[in-house]
Amino acid sequence: MKSWLWQHRVAIISALQRLWSAPLNTVLSLLVISIALTLPAAGYVLIDNLRSLSGGASGVQQISIFLKVEAGKKETAEIENRLKTANAGKWRFVPREEALKHIQASEGMAEIVASLPKNPLPDAFIVDSNEKTPDGLEAQRQTFAQWPAVAHVQLDSAWVRRFDAFLRLGKLAVSLLALIFGAGLVAITFNTIRLQVVSQAAEIEVARLIGATNAFIRRPFYYFGALQGALGGLLAAALVGIGCKLLNTPIAELATLYGGQFRLSGPGLAEVLILAALGALLGWLGAQLSVSLSLRQFKV
């Protein structure tokens, strides 16, 4: 066990020395890797922020239940009990008098409302649904519509479905982009390791002659690819975080003009670790492919 740990320690130190021995090449490689990971990572962060924005936007998951005009206090109380039992989310009751005052306060509507012989508006319940998917919201709307004393249930499901389709399309596009750039990262690591193998051909021959095993020769290259990919992933996470901070001020100003509040959330600790692990995995894969092909001339 001690011998196995010592061999891995030697391989890691060797990989770090190779990274440090050519700082300019290392920095350039890390920049290329980080850019390859930054674009899809930024896309995922943007989609997550849009999803949270849709969840917090007023009216996106809001269902309006309009009662029949002749519905009285008994029917209203029954709807309240059904909403409590259904646990559909937060809700509030809007009496017809309040709705009429709200319309009357709108510009140009005061005279029209004053000319009406009586209040034509029904009582209503506004439900902030806890459902997140369009299908769940539509099922909830149909359930409310079947309750007694309910005249109409309004849900802008078309808008919700369009926005959900947009997010799914965006996620698919980002996934395809991630596959393309992931393949590019593997190619970058492949080429870097291949150049190292060629430049160290004499050392590899000597190591073979003194009895070095195949795993001992390959291991430093694997660690080099994994370390390079992990560092590139950390740099990509830093670039995404910096980009979110730089964009937050103009985005907040734009949201204020529309009467809302919104800030971009950068990658959290879990996302940073996932990005670093993904970079390490792709770097290790590129190193394995490169070593396997490049060392065939040494029969390693």
C-alpha contacts under 8 A as a table, 3 or more apart, distances in Angstrom:
res1	aa1	res2	aa2	distance
1	M	4	W	5.09
1	M	5	L	6.25
2	K	5	L	5.16
2	K	6	W	6.02
3	S	6	W	5.01
3	S	7	Q	6.19
4	W	7	Q	5.19
4	W	8	H	6.44
5	L	8	H	5.18
5	L	9	R	6.09
6	W	9	R	4.97
6	W	10	V	6.13
7	Q	10	V	5.15
7	Q	11	A	6.22
7	Q	216	F	7.28
8	H	11	A	4.95
8	H	12	I	6.16
8	H	219	R	7.59
9	R	12	I	5.20
9	R	13	I	6.19
10	V	13	I	5.17
10	V	14	S	6.06
11	A	14	S	5.04
11	A	15	A	6.16
11	A	216	F	7.85
11	A	219	R	5.99
11	A	220	P	4.37
11	A	223	Y	6.90
12	I	15	A	5.05
12	I	16	L	6.20
12	I	220	P	6.37
12	I	223	Y	6.04
12	I	224	F	7.60
13	I	16	L	5.11
13	I	17	Q	6.13
14	S	17	Q	5.08
14	S	18	R	6.28
14	S	220	P	6.10
15	A	18	R	5.13
15	A	19	L	6.34
15	A	220	P	5.44
15	A	221	F	6.82
15	A	223	Y	5.98
15	A	224	F	4.62
15	A	227	L	7.84
16	L	19	L	5.04
16	L	20	W	6.15
16	L	224	F	7.13
17	Q	20	W	5.00
17	Q	21	S	5.81
18	R	21	S	5.11
18	R	22	A	6.87
18	R	224	F	7.63
19	L	22	A	6.11
19	L	23	P	6.66
19	L	26	T	5.89
19	L	224	F	7.48
19	L	228	Q	7.95
20	W	23	P	5.44
20	W	26	T	7.51
22	A	25	N	5.52
22	A	26	T	6.10
23	P	26	T	4.94
23	P	27	V	6.03
24	L	27	V	5.18
24	L	28	L	6.20
25	N	28	L	5.17
25	N	29	S	6.04
26	T	29	S	5.14
26	T	30	L	6.08
27	V	30	L	5.10
27	V	31	L	6.15
28	L	31	L	5.10
28	L	32	V	6.31
29	S	32	V	5.19
29	S	33	I	6.16
29	S	188	I	7.88
30	L	33	I	5.05
30	L	34	S	5.88
30	L	228	Q	6.77
30	L	229	G	7.72
30	L	231	L	6.95
30	L	232	G	4.93
30	L	235	L	7.69
31	L	34	S	5.09
31	L	35	I	6.09
31	L	232	G	6.98
31	L	235	L	7.88
32	V	35	I	5.24
32	V	36	A	6.25
33	I	36	A	5.08
33	I	37	L	6.33
33	I	185	L	5.97
33	I	188	I	7.78
33	I	229	G	6.96
33	I	232	G	5.26
33	I	233	G	7.47
33	I	236	A	7.99
34	S	37	L	5.10
34	S	38	T	5.74
34	S	232	G	4.59
34	S	233	G	5.88
34	S	234	L	7.80
34	S	235	L	5.70
34	S	236	A	4.40
35	I	38	T	4.88
35	I	39	L	6.47
35	I	236	A	6.54
36	A	39	L	6.25
36	A	40	P	7.69
36	A	181	F	5.25
36	A	182	G	7.17
36	A	184	G	7.36
36	A	185	L	6.68
37	L	40	P	5.98
37	L	41	A	6.09
37	L	178	A	7.48
37	L	181	F	6.92
37	L	182	G	7.45
37	L	232	G	7.77
37	L	233	G	6.56
37	L	236	A	5.90
37	L	275	L	7.87
37	L	279	G	7.74
38	T	41	A	5.04
38	T	42	A	5.80
38	T	236	A	4.81
38	T	237	A	6.97
38	T	239	L	6.94
38	T	240	V	6.38
39	L	42	A	5.23
39	L	43	G	6.30
39	L	178	A	7.92
40	P	43	G	4.92
40	P	44	Y	6.33
40	P	174	V	5.62
40	P	175	S	7.32
40	P	177	L	6.11
40	P	178	A	5.14
40	P	181	F	7.96
41	A	44	Y	5.21
41	A	45	V	6.26
41	A	236	A	7.84
41	A	237	A	7.69
41	A	240	V	7.33
41	A	275	L	7.91
42	A	45	V	5.05
42	A	46	L	6.08
42	A	240	V	5.89
43	G	46	L	5.11
43	G	47	I	6.25
43	G	171	K	7.94
43	G	174	V	5.90
44	Y	47	I	5.13
44	Y	48	D	6.19
44	Y	171	K	7.10
44	Y	174	V	6.85
45	V	48	D	5.15
45	V	49	N	6.21
45	V	265	S	7.61
45	V	266	G	6.81
45	V	267	P	6.82
46	L	49	N	5.10
46	L	50	L	6.18
46	L	264	L	7.89
47	I	50	L	5.02
47	I	51	R	6.10
47	I	167	L	6.62
47	I	170	G	7.16
47	I	171	K	7.01
48	D	51	R	5.04
48	D	52	S	6.24
49	N	52	S	5.10
49	N	53	L	6.03
49	N	264	L	6.31
49	N	265	S	6.64
50	L	53	L	4.85
50	L	54	S	6.14
50	L	167	L	7.94
51	R	54	S	5.15
51	R	55	G	6.28
51	R	167	L	7.52
52	S	55	G	4.99
52	S	56	G	6.23
53	L	56	G	5.19
53	L	57	A	5.90
53	L	262	F	7.50
54	S	57	A	5.20
54	S	60	V	6.51
55	G	60	V	7.02
55	G	61	Q	7.17
55	G	132	K	7.30
56	G	60	V	7.87
57	A	60	V	5.81
58	S	61	Q	7.52
58	S	62	Q	7.42
59	G	62	Q	4.67
59	G	63	I	7.86
59	G	128	D	7.88
60	V	156	D	7.53
60	V	159	W	7.99
60	V	160	V	6.63
61	Q	128	D	5.98
61	Q	129	S	5.56
61	Q	130	N	7.65
61	Q	131	E	7.30
61	Q	132	K	7.31
61	Q	137	L	7.39
61	Q	160	V	7.96
62	Q	126	I	6.85
62	Q	127	V	5.58
62	Q	128	D	4.64
62	Q	129	S	5.89
62	Q	155	L	6.85
63	I	126	I	5.93
63	I	127	V	5.08
63	I	128	D	6.56
63	I	129	S	6.92
63	I	141	R	7.12
63	I	153	V	7.00
63	I	154	Q	5.86
63	I	155	L	5.16
64	S	124	A	6.85
64	S	125	F	5.88
64	S	126	I	4.70
64	S	127	V	6.27
64	S	153	V	5.63
64	S	154	Q	5.08
64	S	155	L	6.75
65	I	124	A	5.40
65	I	125	F	5.02
65	I	126	I	6.36
65	I	127	V	7.73
65	I	144	F	7.28
65	I	145	A	7.88
65	I	150	V	6.93
65	I	151	A	7.93
65	I	152	H	6.25
65	I	153	V	4.62
65	I	154	Q	6.59
66	F	122	P	6.31
66	F	123	D	6.17
66	F	124	A	4.45
66	F	125	F	6.65
66	F	150	V	6.03
66	F	151	A	5.76
66	F	152	H	5.20
66	F	153	V	6.06
67	L	71	A	6.42
67	L	122	P	5.84
67	L	123	D	5.62
67	L	124	A	5.82
67	L	149	A	5.66
67	L	150	V	4.36
67	L	151	A	5.08
67	L	152	H	6.92
68	K	71	A	5.24
68	K	122	P	6.22
68	K	123	D	7.68
68	K	149	A	5.56
68	K	150	V	5.72
68	K	151	A	4.87
69	V	120	P	7.54
69	V	121	L	7.08
69	V	122	P	4.86
69	V	123	D	7.32
71	A	74	K	7.84
71	A	75	E	5.84
71	A	76	T	7.09
71	A	149	A	6.15
72	G	75	E	5.52
72	G	76	T	6.30
73	K	76	T	4.96
73	K	77	A	6.05
74	K	77	A	5.24
74	K	78	E	6.32
75	E	78	E	5.06
75	E	79	I	6.36
75	E	148	P	7.73
75	E	149	A	6.33
76	T	79	I	5.21
76	T	80	E	6.32
77	A	80	E	5.00
77	A	81	N	6.28
78	E	81	N	5.13
78	E	82	R	6.26
79	I	82	R	5.03
79	I	83	L	6.18
79	I	147	W	7.72
80	E	83	L	5.16
80	E	84	K	6.29
81	N	84	K	5.12
81	N	85	T	6.18
82	R	85	T	5.05
82	R	86	A	5.98
83	L	86	A	5.09
83	L	87	N	6.17
83	L	88	A	6.51
84	K	87	N	5.37
84	K	88	A	7.65
88	A	127	V	7.62
88	A	129	S	5.70
88	A	130	N	6.10
88	A	131	E	7.75
89	G	127	V	6.62
89	G	128	D	5.72
89	G	129	S	4.72
89	G	130	N	4.91
90	K	127	V	5.85
90	K	128	D	5.15
90	K	129	S	6.67
90	K	130	N	7.82
91	W	125	F	6.70
91	W	126	I	5.46
91	W	127	V	4.18
91	W	128	D	5.85
92	R	125	F	5.70
92	R	126	I	5.43
92	R	127	V	6.66
93	F	123	D	7.72
93	F	124	A	6.07
93	F	125	F	4.57
93	F	126	I	6.48
94	V	98	E	6.42
94	V	99	A	6.67
94	V	123	D	6.03
94	V	124	A	5.14
94	V	125	F	5.83
94	V	126	I	7.27
95	P	98	E	5.47
95	P	99	A	6.50
95	P	122	P	7.45
95	P	123	D	4.63
95	P	124	A	6.34
96	R	99	A	5.07
96	R	100	L	6.16
96	R	119	N	7.50
96	R	121	L	5.51
96	R	122	P	5.23
96	R	123	D	4.63
96	R	124	A	7.32
97	E	100	L	5.14
97	E	101	K	6.29
97	E	119	N	7.63
98	E	101	K	5.13
98	E	102	H	6.21
99	A	102	H	5.08
99	A	103	I	6.37
99	A	121	L	7.22
100	L	103	I	5.17
100	L	104	Q	6.06
100	L	113	V	7.79
100	L	119	N	7.12
100	L	121	L	6.92
101	K	104	Q	4.90
101	K	105	A	6.15
102	H	105	A	5.25
102	H	106	S	6.77
103	I	106	S	5.28
103	I	109	M	6.60
103	I	110	A	7.77
103	I	113	V	7.83
104	Q	107	E	7.87
104	Q	109	M	5.36
104	Q	110	A	4.64
104	Q	113	V	6.09
105	A	109	M	7.10
105	A	110	A	6.62
106	S	109	M	5.65
106	S	110	A	7.22
107	E	110	A	7.34
108	G	111	E	7.05
108	G	112	I	7.79
109	M	112	I	5.23
109	M	113	V	6.12
110	A	113	V	5.30
110	A	114	A	6.15
111	E	114	A	5.03
111	E	115	S	6.29
112	I	115	S	5.29
112	I	116	L	6.81
113	V	116	L	5.43
116	L	119	N	7.05
129	S	132	K	7.96
129	S	137	L	7.50
131	E	136	G	5.76
131	E	137	L	5.84
132	K	136	G	6.93
132	K	137	L	7.21
133	T	136	G	5.22
133	T	137	L	6.32
133	T	164	D	7.84
134	P	137	L	5.12
134	P	138	E	6.13
134	P	157	S	6.53
134	P	160	V	6.03
134	P	161	R	5.68
134	P	164	D	7.46
135	D	138	E	5.13
135	D	139	A	6.15
136	G	139	A	5.15
136	G	140	Q	6.19
137	L	140	Q	5.05
137	L	141	R	6.17
137	L	157	S	7.51
138	E	141	R	4.98
138	E	142	Q	6.29
138	E	155	L	7.75
138	E	157	S	6.84
139	A	142	Q	5.19
139	A	143	T	6.30
140	Q	143	T	5.08
140	Q	144	F	6.31
141	R	144	F	5.21
141	R	145	A	6.19
141	R	153	V	6.39
141	R	154	Q	7.55
141	R	155	L	7.04
142	Q	145	A	5.05
142	Q	146	Q	6.59
143	T	146	Q	5.48
143	T	147	W	7.08
144	F	147	W	5.52
144	F	150	V	7.63
144	F	153	V	6.90
145	A	150	V	6.21
145	A	151	A	7.49
145	A	152	H	6.48
145	A	153	V	5.75
146	Q	150	V	7.37
147	W	150	V	5.91
150	V	153	V	7.53
156	D	159	W	5.66
156	D	160	V	6.62
157	S	160	V	4.93
157	S	161	R	5.96
158	A	161	R	5.13
158	A	162	R	6.13
159	W	162	R	5.13
159	W	163	F	6.15
160	V	163	F	5.20
160	V	164	D	6.05
161	R	164	D	5.02
161	R	165	A	6.03
162	R	165	A	5.10
162	R	166	F	6.14
163	F	166	F	4.97
163	F	167	L	6.28
164	D	167	L	5.13
164	D	168	R	6.25
165	A	168	R	5.08
165	A	169	L	6.07
166	F	169	L	5.10
166	F	170	G	6.08
167	L	170	G	4.99
167	L	171	K	6.07
168	R	171	K	5.05
168	R	172	L	6.20
169	L	172	L	5.12
169	L	173	A	6.20
170	G	173	A	5.08
170	G	174	V	6.14
171	K	174	V	5.13
171	K	175	S	6.09
172	L	175	S	5.03
172	L	176	L	6.28
173	A	176	L	5.21
173	A	177	L	6.18
174	V	177	L	4.89
174	V	178	A	6.02
175	S	178	A	4.97
175	S	179	L	6.30
176	L	179	L	5.12
176	L	180	I	6.34
177	L	180	I	5.15
177	L	181	F	6.19
178	A	181	F	5.24
178	A	182	G	5.73
179	L	182	G	4.96
179	L	183	A	6.17
180	I	183	A	5.27
180	I	184	G	6.38
181	F	184	G	4.77
181	F	185	L	6.14
182	G	185	L	5.02
182	G	186	V	6.36
182	G	282	L	6.97
183	A	186	V	5.12
183	A	187	A	6.26
184	G	187	A	4.97
184	G	188	I	6.18
185	L	188	I	5.04
185	L	189	T	6.28
185	L	282	L	6.81
185	L	283	G	7.12
185	L	286	G	7.76
186	V	189	T	5.22
186	V	190	F	5.97
186	V	282	L	5.72
186	V	283	G	6.06
186	V	285	L	6.68
186	V	286	G	4.40
186	V	287	A	7.90
187	A	190	F	4.90
187	A	191	N	6.19
187	A	286	G	6.45
188	I	191	N	5.34
188	I	192	T	6.23
188	I	286	G	7.69
189	T	192	T	5.07
189	T	193	I	6.06
189	T	225	G	6.20
189	T	283	G	5.85
189	T	286	G	5.15
189	T	287	A	6.04
189	T	290	S	7.98
190	F	193	I	5.41
190	F	194	R	6.08
190	F	286	G	4.71
190	F	287	A	5.57
190	F	289	L	6.73
190	F	290	S	4.84
191	N	194	R	5.06
191	N	195	L	6.28
191	N	290	S	7.25
192	T	195	L	5.37
192	T	196	Q	6.49
193	I	196	Q	5.02
193	I	197	V	6.19
193	I	221	F	6.76
193	I	225	G	7.44
193	I	287	A	6.05
193	I	290	S	6.19
193	I	291	V	7.06
194	R	197	V	5.11
194	R	198	V	6.25
194	R	290	S	5.70
194	R	291	V	6.91
194	R	294	S	6.16
195	L	198	V	5.18
195	L	199	S	6.16
196	Q	199	S	5.09
196	Q	200	Q	6.11
197	V	200	Q	5.18
197	V	201	A	6.00
197	V	291	V	7.48
197	V	294	S	6.83
197	V	295	L	7.45
198	V	201	A	5.25
198	V	294	S	7.75
199	S	202	A	7.91
200	Q	203	E	5.28
200	Q	204	I	6.26
201	A	204	I	5.16
201	A	205	E	6.27
202	A	205	E	5.13
202	A	206	V	6.33
203	E	206	V	5.16
203	E	207	A	6.11
204	I	207	A	5.02
204	I	208	R	6.18
204	I	217	I	7.17
204	I	298	F	7.98
205	E	208	R	5.14
205	E	209	L	6.34
205	E	298	F	7.22
206	V	209	L	5.06
206	V	210	I	6.42
207	A	210	I	5.37
207	A	211	G	6.47
207	A	212	A	5.27
207	A	217	I	7.72
208	R	211	G	5.29
208	R	212	A	5.15
208	R	213	T	7.28
209	L	212	A	7.41
212	A	216	F	6.26
212	A	217	I	6.81
213	T	216	F	5.19
213	T	217	I	6.49
214	N	217	I	5.34
214	N	218	R	6.23
214	N	300	V	5.40
215	A	218	R	5.13
215	A	219	R	5.73
216	F	219	R	5.46
216	F	220	P	7.56
217	I	220	P	6.86
217	I	221	F	7.93
218	R	221	F	5.62
218	R	222	Y	6.51
218	R	291	V	6.77
219	R	222	Y	5.11
219	R	223	Y	6.34
220	P	223	Y	5.15
220	P	224	F	6.04
221	F	224	F	4.93
221	F	225	G	6.27
221	F	287	A	6.31
221	F	288	Q	7.97
221	F	291	V	7.34
222	Y	225	G	5.29
222	Y	226	A	6.22
222	Y	284	W	5.47
222	Y	287	A	5.40
222	Y	288	Q	6.29
223	Y	226	A	5.01
223	Y	227	L	5.87
223	Y	284	W	7.06
224	F	227	L	5.25
224	F	228	Q	6.00
224	F	284	W	7.97
224	F	287	A	7.82
225	G	228	Q	5.17
225	G	229	G	6.10
225	G	280	A	7.15
225	G	283	G	4.44
225	G	284	W	5.00
225	G	285	L	7.93
225	G	286	G	7.00
225	G	287	A	5.29
226	A	229	G	5.13
226	A	230	A	6.05
226	A	279	G	7.29
226	A	280	A	4.13
226	A	281	L	6.34
226	A	282	L	7.42
226	A	283	G	4.70
226	A	284	W	4.58
226	A	287	A	7.85
227	L	230	A	5.07
227	L	231	L	6.07
227	L	280	A	6.18
227	L	283	G	7.57
228	Q	231	L	5.31
228	Q	232	G	6.12
228	Q	279	G	7.97
228	Q	280	A	7.11
228	Q	283	G	6.68
229	G	232	G	4.99
229	G	233	G	6.14
229	G	276	A	7.21
229	G	278	L	7.83
229	G	279	G	4.20
229	G	280	A	4.37
229	G	281	L	7.33
229	G	282	L	6.71
229	G	283	G	4.71
229	G	284	W	7.67
230	A	233	G	5.00
230	A	234	L	6.31
230	A	275	L	7.80
230	A	276	A	4.46
230	A	277	A	6.14
230	A	278	L	7.43
230	A	279	G	4.86
230	A	280	A	4.36
230	A	283	G	7.73
231	L	234	L	5.11
231	L	235	L	6.19
231	L	276	A	6.83
231	L	279	G	7.73
231	L	280	A	7.99
232	G	235	L	5.07
232	G	236	A	6.09
232	G	276	A	7.33
232	G	279	G	6.59
233	G	236	A	4.96
233	G	237	A	6.25
233	G	272	V	7.69
233	G	275	L	5.16
233	G	276	A	4.26
233	G	277	A	7.54
233	G	278	L	7.31
233	G	279	G	5.12
233	G	280	A	7.68
234	L	237	A	5.11
234	L	238	A	6.28
234	L	272	V	6.57
234	L	273	L	7.92
234	L	275	L	6.92
234	L	276	A	5.42
235	L	238	A	5.00
235	L	239	L	6.20
236	A	239	L	5.05
236	A	240	V	6.25
236	A	275	L	7.88
237	A	240	V	5.15
237	A	241	G	6.15
237	A	267	P	6.81
237	A	272	V	5.73
237	A	275	L	6.99
238	A	241	G	5.08
238	A	242	I	6.10
239	L	242	I	5.12
239	L	243	G	6.06
240	V	243	G	5.03
240	V	244	C	6.23
240	V	266	G	6.79
240	V	267	P	7.32
241	G	244	C	5.17
241	G	245	K	6.37
241	G	266	G	4.95
241	G	267	P	6.33
242	I	245	K	5.14
242	I	246	L	6.20
243	G	246	L	5.16
243	G	247	L	6.17
244	C	247	L	5.19
244	C	248	N	5.99
244	C	264	L	5.87
244	C	265	S	6.89
244	C	266	G	5.78
245	K	248	N	5.22
245	K	249	T	7.60
245	K	264	L	7.66
245	K	266	G	7.78
246	L	249	T	6.72
247	L	250	P	5.83
247	L	251	I	6.10
247	L	264	L	7.70
248	N	251	I	5.12
248	N	252	A	5.87
248	N	263	R	5.66
248	N	264	L	5.96
249	T	252	A	5.19
249	T	253	E	6.29
250	P	253	E	5.05
250	P	254	L	6.16
251	I	254	L	5.04
251	I	255	A	6.12
251	I	262	F	7.17
251	I	263	R	6.88
252	A	255	A	5.07
252	A	256	T	6.13
252	A	261	Q	6.43
252	A	262	F	5.77
252	A	263	R	6.11
253	E	256	T	5.10
253	E	257	L	6.49
254	L	257	L	5.25
254	L	258	Y	6.79
255	A	258	Y	5.21
255	A	259	G	6.36
255	A	260	G	5.08
255	A	261	Q	5.45
255	A	262	F	6.09
256	T	259	G	4.89
256	T	260	G	5.21
256	T	261	Q	6.05
257	L	260	G	7.47
267	P	270	A	7.80
267	P	271	E	5.42
267	P	272	V	6.27
268	G	271	E	5.26
268	G	272	V	6.19
269	L	272	V	5.07
269	L	273	L	6.21
270	A	273	L	5.21
270	A	274	I	6.15
271	E	274	I	5.02
271	E	275	L	6.08
272	V	275	L	5.13
272	V	276	A	6.20
273	L	276	A	5.09
273	L	277	A	6.02
274	I	277	A	5.05
274	I	278	L	5.96
275	L	278	L	5.06
275	L	279	G	6.13
276	A	279	G	5.10
276	A	280	A	6.14
277	A	280	A	5.00
277	A	281	L	6.09
278	L	281	L	5.07
278	L	282	L	6.21
279	G	282	L	5.24
279	G	283	G	5.99
280	A	283	G	5.02
280	A	284	W	5.98
281	L	284	W	5.11
281	L	285	L	6.15
282	L	285	L	5.01
282	L	286	G	6.16
283	G	286	G	5.14
283	G	287	A	6.12
284	W	287	A	5.03
284	W	288	Q	6.06
285	L	288	Q	5.12
285	L	289	L	6.26
286	G	289	L	5.28
286	G	290	S	6.11
287	A	290	S	5.08
287	A	291	V	5.94
288	Q	291	V	5.25
288	Q	292	S	5.96
289	L	292	S	5.24
289	L	293	L	6.28
290	S	293	L	5.35
290	S	294	S	5.79
291	V	294	S	5.11
291	V	295	L	5.68
292	S	295	L	5.82
292	S	296	R	6.63
293	L	296	R	5.69
294	S	297	Q	6.90
295	L	298	F	5.22
295	L	299	K	6.32
295	L	300	V	5.71
296	R	299	K	4.71
296	R	300	V	6.11
297	Q	300	V	7.84
